Amino acid sequence: MLRTHTCGELRLTDVNKTVTLTGWVQRTRDKGSLLWIDLRDRYGITQLFLEEGKTETAALDTARKVGREFVLKVEGTVVERLSKNDKMPTGDIEIKVTSIAILNPSKVPPFTIEENTDGGDDLRMKYRYLDLRRNPVRENLQLRHKMAQQTRIYLDSLNFIEVETPVLIKSTPEGARDFVVPSRMNPGEFYALPQSPQTFKQLLMVSGFDRYYQIVKCFRDEDLRADRQPEFTQIDCEMAFITQEDILTTFEGLVRHLFKTVKGIDMPSVPHISYADAMKYYGSDKPDTRFEMKFVELNSVAQGKGFQVFDSAELVVGICAQGCAEYTRKQLDELTEFVKRPQIGAKGLVYVQCKADGTFKSTVDKFYSSDDLKQWATKFNAKPGDLLLILAGEKAKTQKALNELRLKMGEQLGLRDKNKFSALWVIDFPLLEWNEETNRWHAMHHPFTSPKREDLHLLDSNPGAVRANAYDMVINGTEVGGGSIRIHDRPTQQLMFTKLGFSDDEAKKQFGFLMDAFEYGAPPHGGIAFGFDRLCSLFGGADSIRDFIAFPKNNAGRDMMIDTPSTISQEQLDELGIVVKEKK
């Protein structure tokens, strides 16, 4: 080893030891007769000290040549610092340098390698290998490592076996778009990169591996945003001979284990809520339950009073913002403009201020008496000083808009603390959802999700009412994992494909191997997959998963560092039998 110690481990107990350190130059301070260098590695920073007349001239001459990010090897003695730095673990000591060697010089970096850098996103992504030297980024990857480690420890303790599934698989048009890979040995044919190992983990259940997991790369060629990447990682799990409750218990245990071992948080038991109730009370299938502010429906007390907006609405619904009655007209106008934004889609906002003196002020005073408004306040359990915010219109759109308003109010009132965690199981999702563009039913989760047996009779008469044995884990308004009990018999799976618009030939071509397997003693089984990158960003208190991926892509799906995707040579294209057409 070139070093005897790291730059983060020396303490007062090491005084008088002769040590050798290696690392990168964080900064230098030359005061003429005195010279200090902060040396950094992955483990921390140690201060080096050189003094005119006491340090070898050769060492001083070398030290004065170094700049930021030079790679050094330094020998010296550990001494107690006169001026201690209690903000550094190594702040009680410094190294009195006897020799110094430049292992590699460095160009001036394009941005500062500090906690808070002056580099923008694109610049940092282009020089990601430099960005990774920064403490916050390094700590994010260390958090990711610890979470992967603890996941394996927990699942191993429950007899799960880690199995690798293929990366070159078959393209399936259902779901997100596939990344496809041409095969040179099979001209005109393509592999696809897996969107998930779904069919393989089901086949493992048929094979008798009753408890499987994999921390696995998945690939989706879809539009991106802060919490999406073209390649991402899942904690992928499957169990056989279980009920839905067994899965919820097991993987609630995993999440609680991670919170305890990684964050030091004792997480309470995770409550369950049906999809229908989640939409009714929060307008979202991934509600943020760090704060209450549930929806209250007002159809029964607000309609029939001559206010056409409410009278013609499918749903009149609102939230109570506690202590906000004194919002100014400007603040209320801003909320109105917020809900009228095209991406929110509401036509307007009605508010009721519950004044401290027991009176009410509202935008609809001329339609509703004080007694009417008092009745509304009672439904909300509103107190003097509270503010009622009400929307009306078509049910689904109004719920969606009010959810956005609820989250905005939660943000404004400081109720969405990143250091507070609230988890929820959302269960009983609809099996199918209608797609207006394709004019047919689509699986809300995927085609292998089992319908609830008691709802099977509705598949022909009322497909939208059929519930699935499906469940999502939601933490702080983010879906971090989802899964279902699977179909495990051929007739039900064929029926499902039929309802989704597959012909018998299409179903056989794409998934015949799975249905064949179901005829060889497939056990009842189900599973779940957690978005590992999302979990890491949640634990790290960040909005973007990019901060927890060593070499992420940007919003256009490009790797700025290696400049990919890129064109390939004509020779490669000819070998593959591929002709590239310009997109019109």
Buried (B, 14 or more C-beta within 10 A) or exposed (E): EEBEBBBBBBEEEBEEBEBBBBBBBBBBEEEEEEBBBBBBBBBBBBBBBBEEEEBEEEBBEBBEEBEBBBBBBBBBBBBEBEEEEEEBBBBBBBBBBBBBEBEEEBEEBEBBBBEEBEBEEEBBBBBBEBBBBBBBBBEBBEBBEBBBEBBBEBBEEEEBEEBEBEBEBBBBEBBBBBBEBBBEEEEEEBBBBBBBBBBBBBBBBBBEBBBBBBBBBBBBBEEBEEBBBBBBBBBBBBBBEBEBEEBBEBBBBBBBBBBEBBBEBEBEEBEBBBBEBBBBBBBBBBBBBBBEBBBBBBBEBBBEEEBEBBBEBEBBBBBBBBEBBEBEEEEBEEBBEBBBEEEBBBBEBBBBBBBEEEEBEBBBEEBBEEEBBBBBBEBBEBEBBBBBBBBBBEBEBBBBBBBBBBBBBBEBBEBBEEEEBBBBBBBBBBBBEEEEEEEEBBBBBBBBBBBBEEBBEBBEEEBEEBBBBBBBBBBBBBBBBBBBBBBBBBEBBBBBBEBBEBEEEEBBEBBEEBBEBBEEEBEBBBBBBBBBBBBBBBBBEBEBBBBBBEBBBBEEBBBBBEEEEEEEEEEEBEEBEEEEEEEE
